[in-house]
Structure formats: structure tokens, C-alpha cells
Amino acid sequence: MNYINFSKASCKNCYKCLRACHVKAIKFKDGQAKIVQERCIACGQCLEICPQNATKVVSELDKVKNAIDSNRKVIISISPSFAGYFKMDEGKLVAALKKIGFSFVEENDLGMKVLSYYYEQYMKTNNMENYITTFCPSSNQLIEKYYPDLIKYMIPVVSPMIAKAKILKSIYGQDSFIVFMDPCIAKKIEADEFKEEKVVDAVLNFNEVNKWIYSSGINLEELESKEFDKKVLKNGGSFLSKDDVLKSIQDTIDNKLLHHMNVSGTQDCIDILDSIQVGAVKGIFAELNICRGGCIGGHNMMKNKKEYYKRLQKTKKYLKRKEEREKEDKHKYRELDLNNINFFTKYENKSFKKPIANEKEIQKIMKHMGKYTKEDKLNCGVCGYDTCREKAQAIFEKMAEPEMCLHFMRSRAERLSNVICENTANSLIMVDGDMNIVEINPAAQRVFTVNREKILGKPVGMLIDDEDFRRVKETEENIIGKKVYYPQYNVMFMVNIIYLPKQNLVLVAMTDIMEEEKNKKELMRVKENTLDAAQKVIERQMRVAQEIAGVLGETTAETKVILNKLRKVIAGEEGDIN
């Protein structure tokens, strides 16, 4: 199950998440980021690093609310790092959690204290070259997936969350609903791995709980502070504070001549594991925490990076108060027999096979990315991979795409735009807000008889009237399809002047229509000559018609006279017709 997802609508291909991911568990396809679960160690870096808030974690909040609404016995156990996150003190937080429906509110520190005993027992009965703690589920994932050869050094004890959950089930009953509140996404995955045992029913992060409390309409000022529930000691023994958990086994560490290394941060964890794997360091007791400074630097708090030391100080003050209070209130504690609870576990090889590209395949991919020479291989890391070669390998694994290379895409875009600009017949000029030329293409250079290098940075007014350019810049209203004649260059243009507000630039695209205008004039002259010729033909035809009409008129009159004479002759009124 993928507990971390990316929103397709929000992902902007900035690759910031991939740059932050030390194990490169993020795949890009068609420009969309996706977590590859088999590679992910659930460090949570991608969750808080995304500038578009495109990531989201699968929430179990509704599951918890349903359990409460069903009148189940719902217990919530809280990581001590809450003190660095919440603005309210622990008393108010406990009261608020009970107000929204939790039956019991516990603090998740007992798990670590109990486990220190089992760590000690394991080390006394097992002689290993190195020992690696298993408190942090994310570092456990790192070893199981990327350093399977080092699993043998992992102390086979459950994490504090699982240990506390087993204790809570023992106290409140196997039918109780156990919820953990923690800043760690890896806890969700770990809980899922123990689902067969039904140990942890749900994991909530600080953000979810904080929003839930404030959206419930609870008036925190009116709440009466309450204490955490059930103070428990193992078999009547006493436990040390969280900061001193490992001191209980320090004698064992010293007796085995081990060097205790406290390592936090993903990269530092990777470095120490690399060193152990190649035998560069030996005889160590490595306490690993993926998050910087431990849970106080968990992913749920990463966005407020500047407040890390503030959170650290608040948490330390709380732990100190808690330690002093526990010394005073020992009589309130109850004993618990843990002999029937199994705190041991087995860590498994979860490594995966990666297809490895040979040199020929790498070079083919490199060329496809436009990496032909040594100078082309910038190794800039913008795409999320440290070197172009690593990127090529990722493409071979289908984890990355060639288009993720910013320089590749820029070079391709520049090549295409340069081809268009340099070969178009249109004259292109770009000027800045001060009307100085910042770019001019070859067609414009030919028309205005200038050299690019000599005219760049000079006022466009040196070439042509810039009145229209200034008006477009000031009004931000583009001019489209205006005819302009420049007699000094004997050229007429159809001009488009466009303002680019984001760049504060004015783009001028000019299409030469001089020949078209000449053709129009020639066509007009032909039309006028044709009309003149037609007029003359018409006039000549009119004259012929008039002449014909005249002749016809005379012959008609003569015919009439003759016919009259003929009629009279026939009537006997006159003699011969002649």
C-alpha cells in the first residue's frame, strides 16, 4: 500500500522531492511523480519539501473516529516529541484528547525503556562484530531494502511503538483500539506490517490531531488539565528518562569494547552503513535515526526548519519536568509482568533487483539526452540525480525521463526557437522597458542594415519610430495588424506589437508586405486601364447605334412616302408612282 501519494494536478516537475530523496524512490512518468513503495524508506522528506503541497499521506482519521463513535475502548499513545509541536501544554492536550472521545491517553516513552532491557539481554547472549539499534522504523527499512547484508547486525527487537502497543493491549485488553500519534510516516508502514498480530490499529500525525482538536470547537481555555494515564513499571523496577535510555546498557557496550555512535539524518545513516558494509568501521554500537536529531526532527515538523532548536528546547524542558515528576510520583506507578509479551522480531531481506545498463546502453541514453562531449555532462543535479550517468541509469530503470534534464530541455527549446527565429522571413525585434533592443533576428538585421552585436542594448528609436512600442508598454494593450511604411528603408510592414508583462519586454513581429502592396497597385492600374478601355468600347458602340438609328430613320421615312404614293395610284387618285 502506498501511504504517500502525489497529486497529478499539483505536481509541477520541479524535482525538488527527488533531490531530497536519498534513495531515489520517486519515479517520474509523463512528468508525474510517484512513490515506488518497494524502494521507499518512508523518511517523509518528500512530504514537506514539495513547494506545491502536491504530496499527501493516507489518513486513518476516519477509522479512529468510527472506533470512537462505535463506543470502543480507544487508547491513544503520544510520542514525547509532541512537546515541540503543540502550543498547548501536556495537561491541556490530554484533556482535549479525552474531550474529543479517547478513552485513555498514554505517553509513548515506556516502549523505549522496556526495550533497553531486551537490548542488554540480547547483547549479553550474542557476540556480534557490530550492533545496530532498531528503534527507528525508517532506518530499519533502509537496512532491509538497501543493506540486506547488515541485517545480521540489527538487534532483533521490535520498535518502541510496537512494544508499547503490546503493553497497552495487555493492560486494556486485546479488543481495545490502539492509536499512535507521532510525527513519523514510517510508523504507519510499520503498523501495517504488524497487522496480522493486530497490534496497532491506527497511526495519526500531529497535524491531523491538531486540526481535529481545533475544528471540534473545544474551548481550550476552559479545559481543566489532566495527567497521562497508567504509569507502569516493569516488574517493579525503575526506568531511566528517554535521554538516558541507552545508559542502562552502557556497561555492556563498554565491556564489549564497542564504540557508541549516535547517528541522525538520512545521509549520515547511509554513510555509516556504507562504512560498516565495506569494513571501514568495526566494533560499533550504532544508534540510527533517519530524522535529524531524532523524532523531534520528524517529517511532520520539517516545514518549520528554523524552529528546530526551539522545538528541541521545548521537548528537553518537558522531558526534564517529566523525569522530576516521575521521581516524586513513584508511588502512583503500578507493576506489570511483561514475561508473557514477546518483544523480539525478525528483520527480513526486502532488497529489490535493479536492472543495470551496460556501457553501450548508457552511452545511447546519454546521447539521447544531448550529452555528447564531456562539457555536455554538467552533473548539476537539477533533475535529482548527482551525475548525468546516474540519470541515464535511472532512465534505463524507467525511473526517470530524458525531459527531466533542464539543460537538455533548454538546449532543445533554444535550438528550436533559434531555428525559427533565424530562418523566418518575418523581422523580429525585442525591446526592454526602456525601449532598448535586447534581441533582433537576421531578417530584421537585413531590412534595417544593422549588425546584431552593434545594435543590442541600443534604443530601438535609432532604427524606427518607437511611439507605438511605448504606447503598448504603457497601456499593455497590444497592437495587431497595423500597416506601417518606413520610406527610409523602402519597406512596408504589417506590424504586431505585443507586451510581455512577466518579462517586461515588448515583442515586435513585422511581416514585409511591400511586394503585396506593389501587386495591389499593379492590379489597380490594370483594373483602371480595363475600365477605360471598356468605357471607350461602350462609347463607340453608342455612336454606332446612334448612326444605325439615324440611317434606319431616313430609310423608314422614304419607305413611308413611297407606300403612300402607291396607295393613291391604286386608288386612282394619281398617275404613275414616279
Secondary structure, 3 states (H helix, E strand, C coil): CCCEEECCCCCCCCCHHHHHCCCCCEEEECCEEEECCCCCCCCCHHHHHCCCCCEEECCCHHHHHHHHHCCCCEEEEECHHHHHCCCCCHHHHHHHHHHCCCCEEEECCHHHHHHHHHHHHHHHHCCCCCEECCCCHHHHHHHHHHCHHHHHHECCECCHHHHHHHHHHHHHCCCCEEEEECCCCHHHHHHHHCCCCCCCCEEECHHHHHHHHHHCCCCHHHCCCCCCCCCEEECCCCCCCHHHHHHHHHHHHHHCCCEEEEEECHHHHHHHHHHHHCCCCCCEEEEEECCCCHHHHCHHHHHHHHHHHHHHHHHHHHHHHHHHHHHHCHHHCEEECCCCCCCECCCCCCCCCCCCCCHHHHHHHHHHCCCCCHHHCCCCCCCCCCCHHHHHHHHHCCCCCHHHCHHHHHHHHHHHHHHHHHHCCCEEEEEECCCEEEEECHHHHHHCCCCHHHHCCCEHHHCCCCHHHHHHHHHCCCEEEEEEEEHHHCEEEEEEEEEECCCCEEEEEEEECHHHHHHHHHHHHHHHHHHHHHHHHHHHHHHHHHHHHHHHHHHHHHHHHHHHHHHHHHHCCCCCCC
